[in-house]
């Protein structure tokens, strides 16, 4: 299936495509930062502490099977940690993890620092 979809994301996408379900993510989608990578079946270790909170992510319509973030994502008041990747979660009462992946490079931040994902710097491809 598509690049970096979780098992749940893959199943729900296939169910939607073949008409057995209309389950879609509960918007807005949110980006989480992780200090240890997850897998298709298991979430990574999410950043905790400081003023860290997941950020709403917006994307424009897909082009050639891919999207990028259309606005900066600024995580302020970070705890001291090393960010290795991202996860996309929905906003359901019990949030569903849809996709995940690494950043191009890990980044170590000090307590109180900002971690920024500039507009267009994050991408997701279904190819």
C-alpha positions as CSV (number, residue, x, y, z in Angstrom):
1,X,0.0,0.0,0.0
2,X,1.0,3.6,0.3
3,X,4.3,4.8,1.7
4,X,4.3,5.0,5.6
5,X,0.6,4.3,6.2
6,X,0.0,2.5,9.5
7,X,-1.8,-0.9,9.4
8,X,-5.0,1.0,10.4
9,X,-4.5,3.6,7.7
10,X,-3.9,0.9,5.0
11,X,-7.1,-1.0,6.1
12,X,-9.3,2.0,6.2
13,X,-8.0,3.3,2.9
14,X,-8.6,0.0,1.1
15,X,-12.1,-0.3,2.8
16,X,-12.9,3.2,1.5
17,X,-11.6,2.5,-2.0
18,X,-13.6,-0.6,-2.5
19,X,-16.8,0.8,-0.9
20,X,-17.0,-1.4,2.2
21,X,-16.7,1.6,4.5
22,X,-16.8,5.4,4.4
23,X,-14.6,5.8,7.4
24,X,-12.4,8.9,7.0
25,X,-10.1,10.6,9.5
26,X,-11.7,13.0,12.0
27,X,-10.3,16.4,11.1
28,X,-8.2,18.3,11.8
29,X,-5.2,16.0,11.3
30,X,-2.4,16.6,13.7
31,X,1.4,16.1,13.5
32,X,3.1,14.5,16.5
33,X,6.9,14.4,17.0
34,X,8.6,11.3,18.1
35,X,11.9,10.5,19.7
36,X,11.9,6.8,18.7
37,X,10.4,5.7,15.4
38,X,7.2,3.6,15.2
39,X,6.1,1.0,12.7
40,X,3.1,0.1,10.7
41,X,1.7,-1.6,13.8
42,X,3.0,0.4,16.7
43,X,3.3,4.1,17.5
44,X,6.7,5.7,18.2
45,X,7.7,7.4,21.4
46,X,6.0,10.8,21.3
47,X,7.7,13.9,22.7
48,X,6.4,14.8,26.2
49,X,7.1,17.7,28.5
50,X,7.6,21.4,28.1
51,X,4.9,23.1,26.2
52,X,4.9,20.4,23.5
53,X,1.5,19.7,21.8
54,X,0.5,18.1,18.5
55,X,0.0,20.6,15.8
56,X,-2.8,20.8,13.2
57,X,-1.5,20.1,9.7
58,X,-3.0,21.5,6.5
59,X,-2.2,20.4,3.0
60,X,-3.2,21.5,-0.4
61,X,-4.8,19.1,-2.9
62,X,-2.5,16.2,-3.9
63,X,-0.3,16.5,-7.0
64,X,1.1,13.4,-8.6
65,X,0.0,11.4,-5.5
66,X,1.7,13.6,-3.0
67,X,1.0,16.4,-0.5
68,X,3.1,18.8,1.5
69,X,2.3,20.9,4.5
70,X,0.9,24.2,3.4
71,X,1.9,26.2,6.5
72,X,4.8,26.3,9.0
73,X,4.4,23.9,12.0
74,X,6.0,25.5,15.0
75,X,6.4,23.4,18.2
76,X,7.4,25.9,20.9
77,X,8.6,25.4,24.4
78,X,10.0,22.0,23.5
79,X,11.6,19.7,26.2
80,X,15.2,18.7,25.8
81,X,15.1,15.7,23.3
82,X,16.1,14.4,19.9
83,X,13.3,14.4,17.4
84,X,13.7,11.6,14.8
85,X,10.3,11.5,13.1
86,X,6.7,12.4,12.8
87,X,3.3,10.7,13.0
88,X,-0.1,11.9,11.7
89,X,-3.0,11.4,14.0
90,X,-6.7,12.4,13.6
91,X,-8.8,14.2,16.1
92,X,-11.3,11.4,17.0
93,X,-12.3,11.0,20.7
94,X,-9.8,8.1,20.7
95,X,-7.3,9.4,18.1
96,X,-6.3,7.2,15.2
97,X,-2.7,7.1,14.0
98,X,-2.8,7.2,10.1
99,X,0.8,7.6,9.0
100,X,4.4,8.0,10.2
101,X,7.9,8.5,9.0
102,X,11.4,9.9,9.7
103,X,12.6,13.4,9.2
104,X,15.5,13.8,6.7
105,X,17.8,14.2,9.8
106,X,17.3,13.9,13.5
107,X,17.4,17.2,15.5
108,X,18.4,17.7,19.1
109,X,16.6,20.5,20.8
110,X,17.3,22.1,24.2
111,X,14.6,22.8,26.8
112,X,12.5,25.8,25.6
113,X,13.7,25.6,22.0
114,X,11.4,25.7,19.0
115,X,11.2,22.8,16.5
116,X,9.9,24.1,13.2
117,X,8.7,22.2,10.1
118,X,8.7,24.9,7.4
119,X,5.9,25.1,4.9
120,X,6.6,22.5,2.1
121,X,9.3,20.8,4.1
122,X,7.2,17.7,5.0
123,X,5.7,15.5,2.4
124,X,3.6,12.4,2.1
125,X,3.4,10.3,-1.0
126,X,1.0,7.5,-2.0
127,X,3.2,6.3,-4.7
